[in-house]
Amino acid sequence: MAKQGVGSMLAVALVLVSLAAFHTGVHSIGVCNGVIGNNLPAPSDVVKLYKSKGINAMRIYAPESNVLKALSGTGIGLLMDVGNGALPGLANDPSAAAAWVKANVQPYPGVSFRYIAVGNEVVTDTFPPSNGVFADLDYMGPILDFLVSTGAPLLVNVYPYFAYKGDPQNIKLNYATFAPGTTVNDDGNGLTYTNLFDAMVDSIYAALEDAETPGVKVVVSESGWPSAGGFGATAQNAQAYNQGLIKHVGGGTPKRPGPLETYMFAMFNENQKTGDPTENHFGLFNPDKSPAYSISF
């Protein structure tokens, strides 16, 4: 059988957790809430939609005060990025993190903060999954030591869509979208894979073992499939992947069975995102709050 995931499977993005703050209970599925659009619902309406659909966790990409106010008292767990503008200060000033928390976390005692994250792209070498390693262990080593010492998880963005788009000759659509019909055996760990998502996540677990930090928890901080705008981006494929993801993550991966905390990307189609046209079509919902396709939580 052709290899499933060579090349583009390498582009797994990892996110460093800076603070595992105010840990509230575990939710297997959350949804990322982007705001790069000029026709998106008001934050209060967004929160109501989360609640009505039974979505118990949210990721936002910067401290948006109106979103934080809307979340107060709802019990929705929050993964919040510091935002790109804050990164230089946090990197250069040891006191900046405390000041940032004082300004952006402490004023919102009613918000159920779970994680505060800063972002970095890290590449792993990874086919088969048992071969997963961090490309720059000198860089990752201190980060992993920090996560071990604090008990914070490693956040990882997992996108089978981009792997499939980059190598459709070797990656079958059904394998990328949780549909049955394809199995891949990994002789290195003796495990069998029926979907690309599991293979990508297990490559991270293998990399953690290679780095001698096997106890670090993994949280999937983004995963999704676009419904329009590019190769393989259809409502049918997006529905198959995202509904499959919702059903799947409660059972974990072959290497690590058990609930896998996962944040789907994204809540809404965002009409002002730039770059590849698919970037405007990752939403589970349209800006008018109607479903982009049938999805059930």
Number of C-alpha atoms within 10 A of each C-alpha: 8 10 12 25 26 18 13 17 29 19 20 23 18 24 20 23 23 21 18 17 17 15 12 14 11 13 17 23 23 29 27 25 22 19 22 15 15 10 14 19 17 13 19 14 13 20 22 15 16 17 15 9 12 14 18 20 26 25 26 20 19 21 16 14 13 11 18 23 16 18 24 15 12 14 16 23 24 26 26 23 21 22 15 11 9 15 14 10 13 17 11 9 9 10 11 16 18 12 12 15 15 12 12 16 19 11 13 17 13 16 21 23 24 22 23 24 23 22 19 10 12 19 18 23 21 26 19 21 29 24 18 25 21 21 14 11 16 9 11 15 16 11 16 22 15 15 22 17 10 14 14 21 22 23 23 24 23 26 23 29 26 20 24 25 17 17 16 17 12 15 22 20 21 17 22 27 25 22 16 10 10 18 14 18 14 16 11 10 14 10 14 15 19 20 24 30 24 23 29 27 26 25 26 27 24 23 24 22 16 16 16 13 17 15 13 20 17 20 20 24 25 21 23 25 29 29 24 19 15 14 14 20 18 18 19 14 21 27 22 19 26 22 17 15 19 18 15 17 20 17 13 17 20 17 20 13 11 13 16 22 20 27 27 27 25 24 26 29 29 24 17 13 16 11 8 9 13 20 20 21 26 26 27 28 20 19 21 11 16 11 14 20 16 14 16 11 10
